[in-house]
Amino acid sequence: MSWKVYRDGASEGTGVRRLRLLIVDDEARILESLAEVLGEAFEVITATSGDEALAAFDAQSPELVLSDQRMPHRTGIDLLKEIQAREPSCVRMLITGYSDIDAVIDAVNHQVLYRYVSKPWENDELRAIVFGGARKWLDDAGVTDEALRRRYAP
């Protein structure tokens, strides 16, 4: 498999675990950029296709998924629907350009995804949306670990 897990060695010794975030995009440089922006706070797992993403999801059980919409063989929304069927508690987010807005609205209306991020993204906005997803997962899961909750505080 070609999916990767990015780990931040500096955070490993803090004793505060990081939530797992699966990022899916068919463009390697976008994956690297997203992993760099989010890797300090999350254990980032990347995949370059829907099939790789599902294999990584099954192997790593991430709490959050951020997927590109336009990919060969499977859209991000189709991938997020499959993930929702496997684990409804996983917080699902989409990153997409404006041209896909009708598909995004439909996915939001059918509760397939928590939020979406517009391309091109602003790093601070991206972090705010993904951190919001982390707080949603922590709330929904009833996590009371204050150190973990502080990691994803606004």
C-alpha positions as CSV (number, residue, x, y, z in Angstrom):
1,M,0.0,0.0,0.0
2,S,1.1,3.5,-0.6
3,W,-0.7,5.3,2.2
4,K,1.5,6.9,4.9
5,V,1.2,7.7,8.5
6,Y,2.8,11.0,9.5
7,R,4.0,11.2,13.1
8,D,5.3,14.3,15.0
9,G,8.0,13.0,17.2
10,A,8.0,16.1,19.4
11,S,4.3,15.4,20.4
12,E,4.9,11.7,21.1
13,G,6.6,12.4,24.5
14,T,3.8,14.7,25.8
15,G,1.6,11.8,26.9
16,V,-1.4,13.4,25.1
17,R,-2.6,11.2,22.3
18,R,-3.6,12.8,19.0
19,L,-6.7,12.0,17.1
20,R,-6.2,10.2,13.8
21,L,-7.0,12.1,10.6
22,L,-7.2,10.4,7.2
23,I,-6.5,12.8,4.3
24,V,-7.4,11.7,0.8
25,D,-6.3,13.4,-2.4
26,D,-5.0,12.1,-5.7
27,E,-2.4,14.9,-5.9
28,A,0.7,14.1,-3.8
29,R,1.7,17.7,-3.3
30,I,-1.7,18.6,-1.9
31,L,-1.5,15.7,0.5
32,E,1.9,16.8,1.7
33,S,0.7,20.4,2.2
34,L,-2.4,19.3,4.1
35,A,-0.3,16.9,6.3
36,E,2.2,19.7,7.0
37,V,-0.6,22.1,8.1
38,L,-2.4,19.5,10.3
39,G,0.3,17.1,11.3
40,E,1.3,18.8,14.5
41,A,-2.1,18.3,16.1
42,F,-3.2,15.1,14.5
43,E,-1.8,11.7,13.6
44,V,-2.1,12.1,9.9
45,I,-2.7,9.2,7.5
46,T,-2.7,9.9,3.8
47,A,-4.2,8.0,0.8
48,T,-4.1,8.9,-2.9
49,S,-7.3,7.0,-3.9
50,G,-10.6,5.9,-2.6
51,D,-9.5,2.3,-2.5
52,E,-6.3,3.2,-0.5
53,A,-8.4,5.4,1.8
54,L,-10.8,2.5,2.6
55,A,-7.9,0.2,3.3
56,A,-6.2,2.8,5.5
57,F,-9.6,3.5,7.2
58,D,-10.1,-0.2,8.1
59,A,-6.4,-0.6,9.3
60,Q,-6.1,2.7,11.3
61,S,-9.7,3.5,12.4
62,P,-9.3,7.3,12.1
63,E,-11.7,9.5,14.0
64,L,-11.7,12.1,11.2
65,V,-11.5,12.0,7.4
66,L,-10.8,14.9,5.0
67,S,-11.3,14.0,1.4
68,D,-10.9,15.8,-1.9
69,Q,-14.1,15.7,-4.0
70,R,-12.6,15.1,-7.5
71,M,-10.6,12.0,-7.7
72,P,-10.4,9.2,-10.4
73,H,-12.9,6.3,-10.0
74,R,-14.7,7.6,-6.9
75,T,-15.8,11.0,-5.7
76,G,-15.0,12.2,-2.2
77,I,-18.7,12.2,-1.4
78,D,-19.0,8.6,-2.5
79,L,-16.0,7.7,-0.4
80,L,-17.5,9.5,2.6
81,K,-20.8,7.7,2.2
82,E,-18.9,4.4,2.3
83,I,-17.0,5.5,5.5
84,Q,-20.2,6.7,7.1
85,A,-21.7,3.2,6.5
86,R,-18.6,1.6,8.1
87,E,-18.4,4.0,11.1
88,P,-21.1,6.6,11.5
89,S,-19.2,8.3,14.3
90,C,-16.3,9.3,12.1
91,V,-16.3,13.0,11.4
92,R,-16.3,13.4,7.6
93,M,-15.1,16.6,5.8
94,L,-14.7,17.4,2.1
95,I,-12.2,19.7,0.4
96,T,-13.4,21.0,-3.0
97,G,-13.5,23.8,-5.5
98,Y,-16.6,26.0,-6.0
99,S,-17.7,24.1,-9.1
100,D,-18.8,21.2,-6.9
101,I,-21.0,23.3,-4.7
102,D,-24.3,21.5,-5.7
103,A,-22.8,18.1,-4.7
104,V,-21.6,19.6,-1.4
105,I,-25.0,21.0,-0.5
106,D,-26.6,17.7,-1.3
107,A,-24.1,15.9,0.9
108,V,-24.6,18.3,3.8
109,N,-28.4,18.1,3.5
110,H,-28.1,14.3,3.7
111,Q,-25.7,14.4,6.7
112,V,-22.9,12.7,4.8
113,L,-20.4,15.3,5.9
114,Y,-19.8,17.6,8.8
115,R,-18.2,20.5,6.9
116,Y,-16.4,21.4,3.7
117,V,-13.3,23.4,2.9
118,S,-13.0,25.4,-0.2
119,K,-10.0,25.2,-2.5
120,P,-7.7,27.0,-2.4
121,W,-7.8,27.0,1.3
122,E,-6.5,29.3,4.0
123,N,-4.4,27.4,6.6
124,D,-6.1,29.1,9.6
125,E,-9.6,28.4,8.2
126,L,-8.6,24.8,7.4
127,R,-7.3,24.3,11.0
128,A,-10.4,25.9,12.5
129,I,-12.7,23.5,10.5
130,V,-10.7,20.4,11.2
131,F,-10.3,21.3,14.9
132,G,-14.0,21.9,15.0
133,G,-14.5,18.4,13.7
134,A,-12.2,17.1,16.4
135,R,-14.2,18.8,19.1
136,K,-17.4,17.4,17.6
137,W,-15.9,13.9,17.7
138,L,-14.7,14.4,21.3
139,D,-18.2,15.7,22.3
140,D,-20.1,12.9,20.5
141,A,-17.8,10.2,22.0
142,G,-18.1,11.7,25.5
143,V,-14.4,12.1,25.9
144,T,-13.5,13.9,29.2
145,D,-9.7,13.8,28.9
146,E,-9.0,17.5,29.5
147,A,-5.5,17.4,28.0
148,L,-6.9,15.9,24.8
149,R,-9.7,18.4,24.7
150,R,-7.3,21.3,25.2
151,R,-5.2,20.1,22.2
152,Y,-8.2,20.9,19.9
153,A,-9.5,24.0,21.7
154,P,-10.2,27.0,19.5
